[in-house]
Amino acid sequence: MTLESEHSLNLGNYLVSPLVRRTEGGRYAPSVSIRSGRGTSTHDRVLRFHARFDDRDGARAYAVEQGIAWLGRMSQSQRS
């Protein structure tokens, strides 16, 4: 089972990278890496999801949506 990063997005100070792996059952499991900073100050948060998809594109789209939503929630909590 390999984990592949596909179609990273630069969103402000963040790099959102959807990750997709094929499960033993043949479905696709999404996760997303959210990276900030540079060099030795890099911080990388990886979110893994329970959802499974029949196709790679569906898993990738879900990972991107969830990564963007997470950044939105973090931005709102920093403004409060």
C-alpha positions as CSV (number, residue, x, y, z in Angstrom):
1,M,0.0,0.0,0.0
2,T,1.6,3.2,-1.1
3,L,0.6,6.7,0.0
4,E,0.6,9.3,-2.8
5,S,0.5,13.0,-2.6
6,E,-1.5,14.6,-5.5
7,H,-2.1,18.1,-6.5
8,S,-0.8,20.3,-3.7
9,L,-2.3,23.7,-3.2
10,N,-0.7,26.8,-1.9
11,L,-3.1,28.7,0.4
12,G,-1.5,31.7,1.9
13,N,1.2,30.5,4.3
14,Y,0.0,26.9,4.0
15,L,0.7,24.0,1.6
16,V,-2.3,21.6,1.5
17,S,-1.4,18.2,0.0
18,P,-4.1,15.6,-0.4
19,L,-2.8,12.0,0.2
20,V,-4.6,8.9,-1.1
21,R,-3.8,5.3,-0.5
22,R,-5.5,2.2,-1.8
23,T,-6.8,-0.1,1.0
24,E,-6.5,-3.9,1.0
25,G,-10.2,-4.0,0.1
26,G,-9.5,-2.0,-3.1
27,R,-11.1,1.3,-1.9
28,Y,-9.3,4.6,-1.4
29,A,-8.5,6.2,1.9
30,P,-8.0,10.0,2.0
31,S,-5.8,12.1,4.3
32,V,-4.3,15.5,4.0
33,S,-1.1,17.2,4.9
34,I,-1.2,20.8,6.0
35,R,2.3,22.4,6.1
36,S,3.4,25.8,7.2
37,G,6.7,27.4,7.8
38,R,10.1,27.0,6.1
39,G,13.3,25.2,6.8
40,T,13.8,24.1,10.4
41,S,10.6,25.9,11.4
42,T,8.4,23.7,9.2
43,H,5.2,22.3,10.9
44,D,3.3,19.6,9.2
45,R,-0.1,18.4,10.4
46,V,-1.6,15.2,8.8
47,L,-5.3,14.6,9.1
48,R,-6.5,11.0,8.4
49,F,-10.2,10.3,7.6
50,H,-12.4,7.2,8.1
51,A,-14.3,7.8,4.9
52,R,-13.5,5.4,2.0
53,F,-14.1,6.0,-1.7
54,D,-14.5,3.9,-4.8
55,D,-12.3,6.1,-6.8
56,R,-9.1,8.1,-6.3
57,D,-10.5,11.4,-7.5
58,G,-13.3,11.3,-4.9
59,A,-10.8,10.6,-2.1
60,R,-8.6,13.4,-3.3
61,A,-11.4,15.9,-3.5
62,Y,-12.6,15.0,0.0
63,A,-9.1,15.4,1.4
64,V,-8.8,18.9,-0.2
65,E,-12.2,20.0,1.1
66,Q,-11.4,18.8,4.6
67,G,-8.0,20.5,4.6
68,I,-9.5,23.8,3.4
69,A,-12.3,23.5,6.1
70,W,-9.7,22.8,8.8
71,L,-7.8,26.0,7.8
72,G,-11.0,27.9,7.9
73,R,-11.8,26.7,11.4
74,M,-8.2,27.6,12.5
75,S,-8.5,31.0,11.0
76,Q,-11.8,31.7,12.8
77,S,-10.5,30.5,16.2
78,Q,-7.4,32.8,15.8
79,R,-9.7,35.8,15.2
80,S,-11.9,35.1,18.2
